[in-house]
Amino acid sequence: MNFVQEPAKPGKINLLDFDRKGLAAFFVGLGEKPFRATQLLKWIYQEGVADFELMSNLSKPLRSYLTGHCCIAAPDIVVEQLAGDGVQKWALQTHCGNRVETVFIPEEGRGTLCVSSQIGCALACTFCSTAQQGFNRNLSTSEIIGQVFVAQKRLGKDAKITNVVMMGMGEPLLNFDNVVAAMNLMMDDFVYGLSKRRVTISTSGVVPAMYRLTEACDVSLAVSLHAVTDELRDELVPINKKYPLKELMAACRDNAKIAPRRTITFEYVMLDGVNDSLADAHGLIKLLETVPAKINLIPFNPFPSSSYRCSSNNRINLFKTLLNDAGIVTTVRKTRGEDIDAACGQLVGQVKDKSRRHLKLKLLGAERAA
Ligand code: SAH
């Protein structure tokens, strides 16, 4: 690929911000035919060409217009780390000076990219390190699809991104339009052509946006459940106070209607003595009775300021057996990339943010160092 990465140019329109529909509307606005969108997507994502003058099937005046007014700008990689188990993590510089992280997880026969949707996160889940830094801003479509773009470029021919999970930093459904446009690009035949089963969005349960998603974009859905009573979920995943379990389950059932054999993945972080009792396992079985569900148990990954501990392997296995015996397909997520802080809930990036939580954390760190 001879793709040249350009910095985003002030005043220029970044064409990585558009999915096919957006790009077609953009060309129609210029008095061009909508099929220009396909031509451009092919040049950008398949040929790796960013110089508009080289796009030989566009007319000369259109090429000049694009050169003068548009750019194709993906974020820059500023740090690249490789874990002992082959996981790779990249920190990407965004134009506002913040960094986001994206993680590649190679497995037998597939390669999964874990993509971030926001700089920081506003949701304050108590067991997640991204939450500790507060919220800065939504990523643009170009910054989201740009993660796939630069990761695939760095991986080259060594590995292929076959799956994308929107499970990096941020709550993707709180950045709805940009995330949906980026996922459309991931599934577009002229971009990455991933099937809808290979693109997964994970949400903490932003219920109104879940209904919108069901209407707007058919991708796989994962829900961060983590507790089976409102009392505990209010504490672990505070957005539950706004959208309690009953409403969350109704939205899941609505999403499951999209296709006959569709199942929703429920993520459940295993926190020692917090949500891992036998009563919790039975509560989980009961809660999921009316939803076609798979469960993904996630061993808790610690981070410096966390006070939780991960459940024992015995307890995780017992949970798994109970759930499987109840007929719910249950897997335990393998912890990967721990030595480079690339595991679930360990992504922090760099947020130039003045939120109280961020300051509090700094103060705590200073106290410890003193
Ligand atoms: N905001 C979205 C997506 C990001 S997190 C969501 O909440 O679904 C991806 C998954 O990792 C979520 O299930 C999240 O709850 C989980 N997670 C967060 N912190 C974790 C930690 N420290 N250990 C294990 N899993 C964690």
Residues whose N, C-alpha, C, O or C-beta is under 5 A from the ligand:
A	BS01	SAH	F127 C128 S129 M166 M167 G168 G170 E171 P172 S202 T203 S204 S224 E267 V269 I298 P299 F300 N301 C344 G345
